[in-house]
Amino acid sequence: MNKKKRVEEIIKVFKKIYNDARCTLNYEDPLQLLVATQLAAQCTDARVNIVTETLFKKYKNALDFANADLEELERDLMSTGLYRNKARNIKQACRIIIDKFNGQVPDNMEDLLTLPGVGRKTANLVLGEVFGIPGIVVDTHAKRLSNRIGLSSSNDPKKVEFDLMAVVPKENWTEFCHQLVYHGRAVCTARKPQCNKCSIIDYCDFGRKFLE
């Protein structure tokens, strides 16, 4: 069975067990998602949601973040880790959003990538979630599962992204990546994958070795 056919079968299974898969970061507008995704670097979504519940009441728009006192913003972000870099990037990104994009988060990859702290993962998530533009979001779960299943042999997120683009139907890109996250958290965990409980084991290179 080639990779495209395997993905078709995996999608059928995922639609049954992760039909409600969605972005697990809380947000109400494109800027909030952009900020939350930056905060999620080396931090759990659960922790980010705790922080942003207060953060988004204090900083309501790009101007608030751009004008924030940097040291105060760092303190607000401290529990997410890497808080100095995150605070600086968010402040600078929001200044650019105001100066170059009329206060609106860009709706295309090229412009999003000009923002400090925004890489392809963040850009694809924002595009897929709020602008309806399909994108492959390669986080740690998507990379790990793509390698184990056999959809990509690369550890480079950009290469994994393009490998998945080649075998996953475009209309499924955003949803499929959310489903990989759900499966990665529930079953295909980093240290001890539960292959004996895996619903897609028949389509997984790693899983088939477990069965041998």
C-alpha positions as CSV (number, residue, x, y, z in Angstrom):
1,M,0.0,0.0,0.0
2,N,1.5,3.3,-1.1
3,K,1.7,6.4,1.2
4,K,-1.3,8.1,-0.3
5,K,-3.5,5.1,0.2
6,R,-2.3,4.6,3.7
7,V,-3.1,8.2,4.5
8,E,-6.6,7.7,3.1
9,E,-7.2,4.8,5.4
10,I,-5.7,6.6,8.4
11,I,-8.0,9.6,7.7
12,K,-11.0,7.3,7.7
13,V,-10.0,5.9,11.1
14,F,-9.2,9.4,12.6
15,K,-12.5,10.8,11.4
16,K,-14.2,8.1,13.6
17,I,-12.2,8.6,16.8
18,Y,-11.0,12.2,16.5
19,N,-13.9,13.8,14.7
20,D,-13.8,16.7,17.1
21,A,-10.1,17.3,16.7
22,R,-9.3,21.1,16.8
23,C,-6.7,23.6,17.9
24,T,-6.3,23.3,21.6
25,L,-5.1,26.8,22.1
26,N,-7.8,29.3,23.2
27,Y,-8.3,32.4,21.1
28,E,-10.9,34.8,19.8
29,D,-9.2,36.5,16.9
30,P,-6.1,36.1,14.6
31,L,-3.8,38.1,16.8
32,Q,-4.6,36.0,19.9
33,L,-3.9,32.8,18.0
34,L,-0.6,34.3,16.7
35,V,0.5,35.2,20.2
36,A,-0.7,31.9,21.8
37,T,1.1,29.9,19.2
38,Q,4.3,31.8,19.8
39,L,3.9,31.1,23.6
40,A,3.4,27.4,22.9
41,A,7.0,26.9,21.8
42,Q,8.5,24.4,24.3
43,C,5.4,24.9,26.5
44,T,2.1,22.9,26.8
45,D,-1.1,24.3,25.4
46,A,-2.7,23.9,28.8
47,R,-0.1,26.2,30.4
48,V,-0.5,28.7,27.5
49,N,-4.3,28.8,28.0
50,I,-3.8,29.6,31.7
51,V,-1.5,32.4,30.9
52,T,-3.5,33.9,28.0
53,E,-6.7,33.9,30.0
54,T,-5.3,36.9,31.9
55,L,-2.9,38.1,29.2
56,F,-5.6,38.8,26.6
57,K,-7.6,40.8,29.1
58,K,-4.6,43.0,29.8
59,Y,-3.4,43.3,26.2
60,K,-6.5,43.6,24.0
61,N,-4.9,44.4,20.6
62,A,-1.7,44.8,18.7
63,L,-1.2,48.3,19.9
64,D,-1.3,47.2,23.5
65,F,1.4,44.6,22.9
66,A,3.5,46.9,20.8
67,N,3.4,49.6,23.6
68,A,3.9,47.2,26.5
69,D,6.7,47.6,28.9
70,L,9.1,44.8,27.9
71,E,10.1,43.8,31.4
72,E,6.4,43.7,32.5
73,L,5.5,41.7,29.5
74,E,8.4,39.3,30.3
75,R,6.9,38.8,33.8
76,D,3.5,38.1,32.3
77,L,4.9,35.4,30.1
78,M,7.5,33.9,32.5
79,S,5.7,30.7,33.2
80,T,5.7,29.7,29.5
81,G,9.5,29.5,29.4
82,L,11.8,31.3,27.0
83,Y,9.9,34.4,28.1
84,R,12.5,37.0,27.2
85,N,12.6,35.9,23.5
86,K,8.8,35.5,23.4
87,A,8.1,38.9,24.9
88,R,10.6,40.6,22.5
89,N,9.2,38.8,19.5
90,I,5.6,39.5,20.3
91,K,6.2,43.1,21.0
92,Q,8.2,43.6,17.7
93,A,5.7,41.5,15.7
94,C,2.8,43.6,16.9
95,R,4.7,46.8,16.0
96,I,5.2,45.5,12.5
97,I,1.5,44.5,12.3
98,I,0.6,48.1,13.1
99,D,3.2,49.8,10.9
100,K,3.0,47.5,7.8
101,F,-0.3,45.7,7.9
102,N,-2.8,48.4,9.3
103,G,-3.1,46.5,12.6
104,Q,-4.3,43.3,11.0
105,V,-2.6,39.9,11.1
106,P,-1.5,39.1,7.5
107,D,-3.5,36.4,5.7
108,N,-0.6,35.0,3.7
109,M,2.5,32.9,4.3
110,E,5.0,35.4,2.9
111,D,3.9,38.3,5.1
112,L,3.5,36.2,8.2
113,L,7.0,34.9,7.9
114,T,8.3,38.5,8.2
115,L,7.1,38.7,11.7
116,P,9.6,38.0,14.5
117,G,9.1,34.6,16.1
118,V,6.8,33.4,13.4
119,G,7.9,30.3,11.5
120,R,6.0,28.0,9.1
121,K,4.3,26.1,11.9
122,T,2.8,29.2,13.4
123,A,1.9,30.7,10.0
124,N,0.2,27.5,8.8
125,L,-1.8,27.2,12.0
126,V,-3.0,30.8,11.7
127,L,-3.8,30.4,8.0
128,G,-5.7,27.2,8.5
129,E,-7.6,28.1,11.6
130,V,-8.7,31.7,11.0
131,F,-8.3,32.3,7.3
132,G,-9.5,28.9,6.0
133,I,-6.3,28.4,4.0
134,P,-5.2,24.8,4.4
135,G,-1.7,24.2,5.9
136,I,0.4,21.5,7.3
137,V,1.3,22.3,10.9
138,V,4.4,20.3,11.9
139,D,4.7,20.3,15.7
140,T,6.5,17.7,17.8
141,H,3.6,15.3,17.5
142,A,3.2,15.6,13.7
143,K,6.9,15.1,13.2
144,R,7.1,12.1,15.5
145,L,4.1,10.4,14.1
146,S,5.0,11.1,10.5
147,N,8.4,9.4,11.1
148,R,6.9,6.4,12.9
149,I,4.1,5.9,10.4
150,G,6.6,6.2,7.6
151,L,5.2,9.3,5.9
152,S,8.5,11.1,6.2
153,S,12.0,10.1,7.2
154,S,13.1,13.7,8.0
155,N,13.6,15.5,11.3
156,D,13.5,18.8,9.5
157,P,10.0,20.3,10.1
158,K,9.9,22.0,6.7
159,K,10.8,18.8,5.0
160,V,8.2,16.9,7.0
161,E,5.7,19.5,6.0
162,F,6.4,19.1,2.3
163,D,6.4,15.3,2.6
164,L,2.9,15.4,4.2
165,M,1.7,17.9,1.6
166,A,2.6,15.3,-1.1
167,V,0.5,12.5,0.4
168,V,-2.4,14.1,2.4
169,P,-5.3,15.6,0.4
170,K,-5.2,19.4,0.7
171,E,-8.7,19.6,2.1
172,N,-7.5,17.5,5.0
173,W,-4.3,19.3,5.8
174,T,-5.4,21.3,8.8
175,E,-7.7,18.7,10.3
176,F,-5.2,15.9,9.8
177,C,-2.5,17.7,11.8
178,H,-4.9,18.3,14.7
179,Q,-5.7,14.6,14.6
180,L,-2.0,13.7,14.7
181,V,-1.7,15.8,17.8
182,Y,-4.7,14.1,19.5
183,H,-3.3,10.6,18.6
184,G,0.2,11.6,19.7
185,R,-1.1,12.7,23.1
186,A,-3.5,9.8,23.6
187,V,-1.7,6.8,22.1
188,C,1.5,7.4,20.1
189,T,3.4,9.1,23.0
190,A,7.0,10.1,22.7
191,R,8.5,7.7,25.3
192,K,6.1,4.7,25.4
193,P,3.9,4.5,22.3
194,Q,0.9,2.2,23.1
195,C,1.0,0.2,19.9
196,N,-1.3,-2.4,21.4
197,K,-4.0,0.2,21.6
198,C,-3.4,1.9,18.3
199,S,-6.2,2.1,15.8
200,I,-3.9,2.7,12.8
201,I,-1.3,0.1,13.6
202,D,-2.0,-1.7,10.2
203,Y,-0.8,1.4,8.4
204,C,2.2,2.3,10.5
205,D,5.8,1.1,9.9
206,F,6.7,1.3,13.6
207,G,3.5,-0.5,14.6
208,R,4.0,-3.3,12.2
209,K,7.4,-4.0,13.7
210,F,5.7,-4.1,17.1
211,L,3.4,-6.9,15.7
212,E,6.3,-9.0,14.4
